[in-house]
Amino acid sequence: MKTLEGSQLQILCLPLDQELLLQDRP
């Protein structure tokens, strides 16, 4: 179960990181 939760968190974090990178760029 822990592995499943970890994978879901990673999947959710990936798009969030991408959005943050785009926002950081002018």
Phi, psi and omega in degrees: 000318181300320181296320179297315181298318180299316181297318180297317181298318181297316181298321181288325183287327183302305180298325180296316180298318181298317181297319180297318180297318181295321181293323181298326181286141181289000000 
